[in-house]
Amino acid sequence: MNLFDVYPINPINIVRGQGSLVYDNHDTEYLDMYGGHAVISIGHTHPHYVKRLEDQLHKLGFYSNSIEIPIQKELAEKLGKVSGKEDYQLFLCNSGAEANENALKLASFYNGKKKVIAFSKSFHGRTSLAVAVTDNPKIVAPINETDNVIFLPWADEAALEEAFKNNEISSVIIEGIQGVGGIQVAPESFLQKIRSLCDQYNAVFIADSVQCGYGRTGKFFSHDFAGVDADIYSMAKGMGNGFPVGGIIISPKIQPAYGMLGTTFGGNHLACAAGLAVLETIEQDNLFQNAAEVGGYLIKELNKLEQVKEVRGRGLMIGIELPEELAHARKELLNKHHIFTGEAKPNVIRLLPALNLTKAHADRFLEAFVNVLNQ
């Protein structure tokens, strides 16, 4: 049997990792400035993370949500404390797409409405509802197409107001910083407008924090920069540092009912152990501050480079837009300098490293990047 060929593969076999460094089967060292799509939040094989998972695996790896699972409550309490959303409720699942599916479904349960507002260049996942609110026709199958989604221009307040006036809106879903869309930061005033219109029309504000959350920007949720609370926050990626964990946290105004949401693997014992290890490490090592400081340093230095068209982002979620003649830069970084980065077309390099990235590793990237630009 062959693998279903849907990924463009780099011919590199990574076999081990430590912090922000990974090594292939020839023991070649690579600097990981991408963290596997922002998944590696506290570094590869962090000792506390490994021990947390090992200890739990020696006790119990899995049992279903039909029993008491105290470690779920422990995770919820820690997440409330670290995020500052202690009065919210946690539902655990397995991925970002599943988190957004549940958020959209829950919003519709709450107000009985169907229409969803999403935005140009958005990415919310590849499953049914999540891909329906994703602005990429190439990955939307005919069965996913629905008249219930209204796509609006990014950050257009007038279009947003008009859509609310003319439709029964169930929810608005927005990334605080678009990832696949090219590291586009949502203006604070736009997020505030979404909050006020959702309040006015009894709609649900869904903050997609799958990539831009979990401290990556220097605050727990990138939406927090706007000074307003969303009704539902979706999370995944950095939540488990590589272990599949996803979830939504839900405003107290939305009440649960038996059977409303459900999952087999979500919130299993190992997933919760991974989630706790991440939050404990973020807290103990002050990683919000590190993300803000090292990310701020990277952004400042990148802005000095004449060849760069624009630098966007916050903290350690950074987009570097290059002119077309430098579109080869990402491949050069990987093949010649052994540095992993991400991309978002057209010609945007994405940096999504671990939140404990050191200034020395940031300088290593900057030196290599300048070398590539000046070739």
Secondary structure, DSSP 8 states (H G I E B T S, - for coil): ------S---S--EEEEEBTEEEETT--EEEESSHHHHT-SS-BT-HHHHHHHHHHHHH-S---TTS--HHHHHHHHHHHHHHT-TTSEEEEESSHHHHHHHHHHHHHHHH---EEEEETT----SSHHHHHTSS-GGG--GGG--TTEEEE-TT-HHHHHHHHHHS-EEEEEEESEETTTTSEE--HHHHHHHHHHHHHHT-EEEEE-TTTBTTTTSSSBGGGGGT---SEEEE-GGGTTTS--EEEEE-TTS---TTSS--SSTT-HHHHHHHHHHHHHHHHTTHHHHHHHHHHHHHHHHTT-TT-SEEEEETTEEEEE--GGGTTHHHHHHHHH-EE-EEETTTEEEE---TT--HHHHHHHHHHHHHHHT-
